[in-house]
Amino acid sequence: MNETFFGLKRRPFLAVPDTESFFSLPQLEDARQEIERAVRRGEGLSLVFGSSGTGKTLLLRLLRKRFVTEYTVTLVANGQLETARAFFQQLLYDLRQPFIGDDATQLRLQLLEFARRETTPGIVLLIDEAQFLSLPVLEEIRLLMNCDDGAVPYFRAVLAGTPEFEEKLIHPKLEAFNQRVVARRYLDHFT
């Protein structure tokens, strides 16, 4: 009804971030450029921190839109993955691959086999709500970052989460994970 009255082509203010109506702000654009560089170079993990409503999900969707023509991209919108098995099943599902077996090792090998066969320069993992990821899943992400063909990494990852995610990363068991981080961006609320 409002669309007709105001002459709009579609409903404004959708419940999910809309990349078509994105208005570039310096903070978000700087984060996008730094993370895009890190992903293209295959340097390591990129992390985005911010409170609810600061643009983390929008940033991940912009990155997906940017990378989808060059890389194989998966956007995991639900970070509530407690086990390695659940994590690998989610990735294989998002990549439209069968996930056969109940064992995390079998699923990891299926994912690695898919990565080896890919004709793109790699798989970009975009993970939202990363504060909900368990320590074992974060370790699996780090281990995936170590997989390559001798020169080019199979996986590149961007994880976005609330400030609680950053607090989780100080856990001693995540020392090796933190060594793989090459980009850390903080998003604030608009003024």
C-alpha positions in Angstrom: 0.0 0.0 0.0 2.7 2.5 0.9 4.7 1.4 -2.1 1.9 2.7 -4.4 1.4 5.9 -2.4 5.1 6.9 -2.4 5.7 5.5 -5.9 8.2 2.9 -4.7 9.1 -0.2 -6.8 9.3 -2.4 -3.7 8.8 -2.4 0.0 11.4 -0.3 1.9 13.1 -1.3 5.1 13.3 -5.1 4.7 13.9 -7.3 7.8 17.2 -8.5 6.2 20.1 -6.4 5.0 19.6 -5.4 1.4 22.7 -5.0 -0.8 20.7 -3.3 -3.5 19.8 -0.4 -1.2 23.3 -0.2 0.3 24.6 3.3 1.1 28.3 3.3 1.3 29.7 4.8 4.5 33.5 5.2 5.1 33.6 2.8 8.1 31.9 0.0 6.1 33.7 0.7 2.9 37.1 0.7 4.6 36.3 -2.7 6.3 35.1 -4.1 3.0 38.2 -3.1 1.1 40.6 -4.4 3.7 38.8 -7.8 4.0 38.5 -8.1 0.2 42.3 -7.6 -0.1 43.0 -10.2 2.5 40.7 -12.7 0.9 42.1 -12.1 -2.6 45.6 -12.6 -1.4 44.7 -15.7 0.6 46.6 -14.3 3.6 44.5 -15.8 6.5 41.5 -15.2 8.6 39.5 -11.9 8.6 37.4 -10.9 11.6 34.6 -8.3 11.9 33.3 -7.2 15.3 30.3 -5.1 16.1 27.2 -4.9 18.2 23.8 -5.8 16.7 22.8 -3.4 13.9 26.2 -2.1 13.0 26.3 -3.7 9.5 28.1 -7.1 10.0 25.6 -9.1 8.0 25.3 -6.4 5.3 29.1 -6.5 5.0 29.1 -10.3 4.6 26.4 -10.1 1.9 28.3 -7.4 0.1 31.4 -9.6 0.1 29.4 -12.5 -1.1 28.1 -10.4 -4.0 31.6 -9.2 -4.8 33.3 -12.7 -4.7 30.6 -14.9 -6.2 31.8 -14.5 -9.8 35.4 -15.3 -9.0 35.3 -17.8 -6.1 33.0 -20.5 -4.7 31.3 -18.7 -1.8 29.2 -19.9 1.1 27.5 -17.6 3.6 26.8 -19.4 6.9 24.2 -17.2 8.5 23.7 -19.3 11.6 26.9 -19.6 13.7 25.2 -21.9 16.2 27.3 -24.9 15.2 28.5 -26.8 18.3 30.3 -29.7 16.6 32.7 -30.2 13.8 30.2 -32.6 12.3 27.5 -29.9 12.3 29.9 -27.4 10.8 31.0 -29.6 7.9 27.4 -30.7 7.2 26.4 -27.0 7.0 29.3 -26.2 4.6 28.6 -29.2 2.4 24.9 -28.4 2.3 25.6 -24.8 1.4 27.9 -25.9 -1.3 25.2 -28.3 -2.6 27.3 -31.3 -1.9 26.1 -34.6 -0.4 27.2 -35.1 3.2 27.5 -38.8 3.7 28.4 -40.4 7.0 28.2 -39.3 10.6 31.9 -38.9 11.3 33.5 -35.4 11.2 36.6 -36.9 9.6 34.6 -38.3 6.7 32.8 -35.0 6.2 36.1 -33.0 6.4 37.5 -35.3 3.7 34.4 -34.8 1.5 34.9 -31.1 1.8 38.6 -31.2 1.0 37.9 -33.4 -2.0 35.3 -30.9 -3.2 37.9 -28.1 -2.7 40.5 -30.0 -4.8 38.1 -30.4 -7.7 37.0 -26.8 -7.7 37.9 -24.8 -10.7 37.7 -21.4 -8.9 40.7 -20.0 -7.0 39.2 -21.2 -3.7 36.3 -21.4 -1.4 35.4 -18.3 0.6 33.7 -19.0 3.9 31.6 -16.1 5.2 30.3 -16.9 8.7 27.9 -14.6 10.5 27.0 -14.8 14.2 30.5 -16.3 14.9 30.2 -15.6 18.6 28.1 -18.8 18.8 30.8 -21.0 17.2 32.3 -23.5 19.6 36.1 -23.8 20.2 36.3 -27.0 18.3 34.6 -25.5 15.3 36.9 -22.4 15.4 39.8 -24.9 15.4 38.4 -26.7 12.4 38.2 -23.3 10.5 41.9 -22.7 11.3 42.8 -26.2 10.1 40.9 -25.6 6.8 43.0 -22.4 6.3 46.1 -24.6 6.3 44.8 -26.6 3.3 46.3 -25.7 -0.1 47.6 -27.0 -3.4 51.1 -26.0 -2.6 50.7 -22.4 -3.6 47.1 -21.3 -3.4 44.9 -21.9 -0.3 41.7 -23.9 -0.8 39.8 -21.8 1.8 39.6 -18.2 2.8 37.4 -17.2 5.8 35.7 -14.1 7.1 34.0 -14.4 10.5 31.7 -11.7 11.9 30.4 -11.5 15.4 29.5 -9.4 18.4 32.0 -8.1 21.0 31.4 -11.4 22.8 33.1 -13.2 19.9 36.3 -11.1 20.5 36.2 -12.0 24.2 35.9 -15.7 23.2 39.1 -15.4 21.1 41.3 -14.8 24.2 40.8 -18.4 25.2 44.3 -20.1 25.5 43.1 -23.0 23.2 42.7 -20.4 20.4 46.3 -19.2 20.3 47.0 -20.9 16.9 43.7 -19.5 15.6 44.7 -16.0 16.5 48.0 -16.4 14.8 46.1 -16.9 11.5 44.2 -13.6 11.8 45.3 -11.0 9.3 42.5 -8.5 9.4 40.4 -7.2 12.3 37.7 -4.6 11.7 35.4 -3.0 14.2 32.0 -1.6 13.2 30.2 1.0 15.3 26.7 2.3 15.2 25.9 5.2 12.9 26.1 8.7 14.4 
